[in-house]
Amino acid sequence: MEIFTQQLLNGIVLGSVYAMVAVGYTMVYGILQLINFAHGEVLMVGAMLGLSFVTFVTVLYPSLPAAFILVGAISVAAVACPILSATIERIAYKPLRKAPRLAPLITAIGVSIILQTLAMIIWGANPKVFPDLLPTNTFLIGGAIIAPKQLLILFVAFFSMVLLIFLVNKTTLGRAMRAVSESPSNASLLGISVDSIIRITFMLGAILAGVAGVLVALNYNFVHFTMGFLLGLKAFTAAVLGGIGNIAGAVLGGLLLGVIESLGAGYIGDFTNGFLGSHYQDIFSFVILIIVLLFKPTGILGEKIADRA
């Protein structure tokens, strides 16, 4: 029972990260029907910038409390990543809005490769250590062990998801986003700046991705220029699982995927006496993606694409 509780908790923490990143995919798709495959690289850039900030501040102000340095790293990622994402949207995606859907998809993959290459040039090809900026003592909750950095991930993910859902459902900006999602042409006739709403949508998703990048780096204590690729694919799987285009579905899909991965890796490892271990953890995401696309392509909370036409 304790093993189950521990794996469940690990899955919720992992799923919280997936949810934060999946929201970016689902928001952009909800408005443009575009899969932004460069979104995972935005997370990677956030982690890299966070590490650079930590390194720089630690050298200049070695006596500064680590918690303040972490807040600064998260803030830098939360500011820089939306600027990067808005730039990508303006240069790579906006000119292709009326092009066949394959064109922006290929462009997104190209942007992803460009960002990876630039990150490798700037920060190097070798993995880098992200320092522990929080106490390493652990707590016992219901038979499961949890560290302060995992508690931080849960808190930030919960707070950001609640804030985002409130923004989309209860504010003027959110109503404008939903109007553009339903019909950009009609929204434009109502005086809504479609270009601005699309740009803001990219930026909101990038804020969450950048923050998630720093939290992932803190949790696993490393950064690498390829770290956003697989995590981005898993977050996309979570968005499809929950219902691409649905924010609540992205959150649900992220949590479910994290729990399924954690429980599957733990119990398959036990069943095979450690022979398979956690090497099969990454496979679960894509098996789930195939199953969802085969039997329920709209996802758990998604709607048919035809209903959006």
N, C-alpha and C positions, 0 to 999 in steps of 0.2 A: 504493500500500500504506500509506503514511504517513497519507493522508486517511482510509482505512478504519480504521486503528488509532485515530486521533484521534476519529472519530465513534463508534467502539465504546466508547472510554473515556468520552466525554461521555454516551453512552447508559446506561452502567452507573451513572454518578453520578446522572443523572436518575432512572433506574429504582430506585436505592436510596431516593430520597425517596418515589417512588410506593409502594414496598414498605412503608415505615414508616407511611404513611397508610392503605394498603389493609388492613393488619393490623387497624386499628380497625374498619373496615367488616365484615371477615370474622368477627371475634370476636363482635361484637354480633349479627350475623346468625346465627352458629352457635348462639347461646343463645336469641334471641328471634324469629328469622326476621324481623327488622326492618332495613330499610335506613335508616341514620341519616344523612340528607342534610345534617344540620347539622354533620357531622364536619369538613368542609372549613373551616367558619367557626371551629371550635375552633383549627385550625391558624393561621388569620388572627389570632385574638386572641392566640395565643402569640407571633406575630411582632410584633404591635403592643406587647404588654407588654414584649417583649425590647428593642424600640427605646426605649420609655419608660425602662426601666432604664438602658440605655446612655447616654441623654441626661442623665438625672438624676445618675448616678455620675460621668460625665465632667465635669460642671459642678462637682460638689463635690470630686472627687478627680482633678484633671487629670493628676497624675503617676502614677496607678495603671496598671500594665501592661495593655495592651489585652487580652491573653489572659485575665487574671483577670476583666476586665469581661465578656468573652464567656461565660466559665463562669458568671458571675452571671446573665447574661441567659438562658442556657439553663436554669439552675436555677429562675429565676422562672417561666418558661414551664412547666417540668415540674411545678411545684407548683400554679400557678394554673389551668392547663387541666383537670386532673382534677377540681378542685373545681367548675369551671364545668360540666363534663360530668356529674358526679354530680347537680348541681342541675337540669340539663336533664332528666335521666332521672327524677328524683323528681317534678318539676312537670309535665312534658309527656308522658312516655311511660308511667310507671307506672299512671296512672289508665286508660290505654287498652289494657292488656295483653289484656283479654278482648273488646275491641271488634273489629269487622271490620278486616282488614288495611289497608284503604284509609285508615282514620282516622289511625293513627299515621304513615302515609306522608305524608299531607297536613300533619299536625302538624309533622313533621320539616322539610318545606319551609318552613312558616311560621316555625319557630324559626330556620332559616337566614336568612330575610329580616330577622327581628327583630335578630339578631346583626349582620348587615351594617349595618342602619340605626343601631344603637347605636354601632357602631364609627365610622361616618361622623360621628355627632354628637360623639363623644368626641375622636377623633383628626383629624377633618377629612376633606373629600372629595378633596383633592389627594394624589397619591403623595408619599411621604416617603423621603428617602435613608437607607439603613442603612449606617453607615460600615464601611470595611474594618478589621477588628480583628485580622487576621492579616497576616503579611508577604506582599507582592505578588509576590515572586520566584517563578519557576516551575521545575519539574523536567522532565527529559526521560526518559520511560520507554517503551522499545520504539518510539521514533519519535513518541510522542505527548507533548504538553505537558500538564502537570497542575499546578494551583496548590495551595498549602497548604489553602485552604478546601475544595477538592474532596477532598483526602486526608482531611480531618476528616469530611466527609459519609460517605465510604466506611467510615471507622473506626467512627463512631457507629452507622451503620446495621447494620454487621456485628455489632458488640458487642451492640446492643439486640435484634437478631433471635435471636442465639444465646442470650442471657439469657432472652428470652420463651419460646422453644421449650423450654428447660430447665425453666422455671417451669411450663409447661403439662403437660409430659410426666413430670416427675420430682418434683414437690412435692405436698403435701397439698392446697394451694390449686388446683393444676392438676387434680388428680383430682376435686375438687369441681366445678370448672368443666366438666369433661367429663361428669360425672354430670348436672348441670343441663342441659347441651346435649342429652343423650340423652333425659332425661325429667324435667322439673321436679317433677312430682308424686311420682315415685319417689324423687328426690333429697330432697324434703322429708320423706318417710317415714323416710329414713335419718338424719335430724337435720341436714341441710344447710340453712342459711339461704339460700333462693333469692334473696330480695331483696338480701342482702349480696353474693352472688356476681355478680348482675347489675350491681350498683353498681360493684363492683371491676372487672368487665369493661369497663364504660364508662370507668373511670378509667385503666386500663392503656392502652387505645387512645388516650386523650386525652394521656397523658404522651408517647407517641411522636409524636402530631400536634403538640403544642406544641413539642417539640424540633425536629421537622422544619420547623415554621414559622420558627424562628430561623435554622436552617441555610439555608433557601431565601432568606430575607431577606439573609443574609450573602453567599450565592452570587451573587445578582442585584443586590444593593445597593439594594433598594427595598422598601417595604411599601405596601399599599393595601387599603382595606376590602373590595375585591372579589377579592383575590388567592386566597382559599380556594375560590371557587366552581368555577373551571375545574380547578384542581388536584385538588379533591375529586372531581369527575366522572371525571377521568382515573384517580385512585386506585381509584374504584369499578369502572371498566372493568378495571383490573389485577386486582382481587379476583374479578371475574366470569371473566376470562381464566384465572386460575389455578385457580379453583374456589371459589366463595363459600362460606364456612364452614370453609375449610381454611387454616391459617396458613402452612404451607409453600407452598401454592398461591398465596397472596397475595404472598409473597416472590418466587416464580418469575414470577408474572404481572407484578409491578412491574418486575422486571429486563428481562423480554422486551419489555414495552411501551416502556420507556425506550430500549432498543436499537433497536427498530423505528422509533420516532419519530426518533431521531437519525440513523440510517442513511437513512431515507426522506427526511428533510428535506435532508440533505447531498447525496444522489445525485440526487434530483429537481431540486434547485437547479442542480446541474452539468448535468444532462441538458437543462434548459430555458435554459441560459446565464444563470441568475440571475433569469429572468423570474418564476418562481414563488417562488424563494427558500425561506425557511422558513415562509411563510404557510400552507403545507399541513401543517405539523407537527401542528397541533391536530386536523386531520381524521382522521389515522391512528388516533387513539384510538377514535373513534366508528365508523369503518369496521370496526375490529377487533371492537368490541362487537357490532355488527350481525351480523358473520360468526359469531362465537362463539354468539350467541343462536340463529342459524338452524341451525347444523350441530352444535354441541356445547354446549347450554345449561348443562350441568353443569360446564363448564370442563375444564382439563387434568387437575387432580387432584381434582376435585369428585366428589361422590356424588349419586345421584338423591335428590330430596326425599322420594320415597316410602320410601326406605331409612331415613329418619330418623323416620318416623312410628311 
